[in-house]
Amino acid sequence: MQSRKNGVPPRSRPGLSRRHALRAAACAAAYGVTRSPVFGQPTAAPSLDRQSDVAFTSSHDRLRGINIQQPFAHWQKGEPWNIRRGWDSWMPKQRLERIAASGVDFLRICVDPAPLLAVETKADLTSGIETVLRSVDAVLQAGMKVLFDVHVSTEHEDWNIQTLTDGIAGPHFLRLVEVETSIAAALQTRYDPQSVALELFNEPPPPSDFSSKTAWAEQLKHLYDAVRSAAPKHTLLLSGMNYASIDGLLSIDVKAFDANTIFVFHYYEPFIFTLQGVNLSYSKYLHRLQFPPQPSDRARAIERAIGLLKSDEQTSVLRKEYLVQQLMSGADQYFNVPQDIEFIRRRVGEVAAWSDQNKVDRKRIMCGEFGCFGDFAGRTGAALSDRAMWLQSVRQAVEDNGFGWCVHDLDESFRITSDNGAFIPELLAALGLRKP
C-alpha cells in the first residue's frame, strides 16, 4: 500500500455527511478567507505579497495547451477517479515527452474534486491532493507547465455544479472553498508560480441556476479571495456563467480580481457542428455535417438525421417532434447566418473588444476549451477534414486576437489522438503544432 507521503486515492464517502454539514453551518456566519469551513482549521491569512503581473505565461507569444481528462476527471463505477489504471498507465514518461515535443506549453489536468470533497479527514484530503500532485510533478519533469483545473462534475449526485454553488453560506460551497484553499496552499508550498496555475471552477452553471441563490459573481469573488489568500503569487483562472461561454465571460467584473488572473472562455460554436454524433439531444442523429457550412449539404444532412430519428424506437413520438424542431432551428442558424469562419472570428472578436474596454492585457485571456466530436466509441461525428478546418479556424481567430488556448482534448471523445495514442497529423497541423 502506498504511503500518504507518496499519495493514495482518497478514502471517501459520497455526499455531505451530517458531521460536515454541522461544521459548515457552525462557521458559516463568521466565515471569511481566514477560516476553514469544514475542518475548522485556520487557513493562510490574506497576503499583500502578491504577483504584480500574470505569472503563468508562455515562452512563446501565447500559451498553448491540451486538456487531459484521464484519470482524474471522472468517477469509474463508483470509485474515485480512474484509480485502477492510474496516471502512469495513461501518461507514461515517453508519452509526456512526445507531447512536450509537439510544442505545447502546458497540460490542463482536469480534476473532478468530488473525491476530495467527500473525504472525512484532513489527512485523507492531503493524501488525495498528493495523488494529483504526483502527476503534476511528472508533467513538469517532461518540460511542460501545468494548469490544475477544478473540473466540477455535471453528473455526480452530491458534488456537482448545482450543489457546489449553493451560496456563500451554503455547506457545499463552503466545502469547495476549504478544499480549494488546501489545493492552493499545496501549490504555493511546492511549485514555482511560473510553472503551475489553478483554475477555480470549470464551466459554472447558467444564470437560471442562480435565481434563488447568491449570484455567481459573489460566490466567485468569495472563492477567489479565499484561494488567493493561500496562494498569493500563483496565477488563478476563472470563467463566467453558462458553462464558461463567451457571454458569461463578458459579464465578469474584472475589477474584482488582481493582475495575476487569467480570464477563460470555452468555445464550441456552432454547436450543431461540434456536437454532431454526441449521444445528446438531436446531435446523436447528425453525422458528417461539413464545415464551413455548404448550402448543398443541408438537405442531405437533415434528411439523414430525421430518418435516423424517426427510426429510433426508444424515443417517443412527442420527443421526436420536439427534436425535429430543435434540429431545424439549429440548421437554420448554421446555414442561414451562416456560422462559418467569419462567424467564429466575430464571436472571438467580442472577447477582444471586452478585454480592451476593461483594459485587460490579452495575454490574460484564454480559450480554455475548444474541440469537435469525431469518430469515437462506435459513434460517427464530423469528418477528419472538417474537424481540422474548424480547429484551425478557431485557433487562428484566438491567436490573431493575442489570446492563449487549450484544445479539448487529448484522448477522450473530442480527442486529437488515434487509438494508439499518437497525434492525428491533420489535427496537429490544424493546431500549428509540430510532429513529435
Buried (B, 14 or more C-beta within 10 A) or exposed (E): EEEEEEBBBBBBEBBBEEEBBEBBBEBBEEBEBEBBBBBEEEBBEBEEEBBEEBBBBBEEEBBBBBBBBBBBBBBEEEEBBBBEEBBEEBBEEEBBBBBBBBBBBBBBBBBBBBBBBBBBEBEBBBBBBBBBBBBBBBBBEBEBBBBBBBBBBEEBEBBBBEBBBBBBBBBBBBBBBBBBBBBBBBBBEEBEBBBBBBBBBBBBBBBEBBEEBBBBBBBBBBBBBBBBBBBBBBBBBBBBBBBBBBEBBBBBEBEBBBBBBBBBBBBBBBBBBBBBBBEEBBBBBBBBBBBBBBEEBBEEBBEBBBEBBBEEEEBEEEEBEBBBEBBEEBBEBBBEEBBBBEBBBEBBEBBBEBBEEEEBEBBBBBBBBBBBBBBBEEBBBBBBEBBBBBBBBBBBBBBEBBBBBBBBBBBBBBBBBEEEBEBBEBBBBBBBBEEB
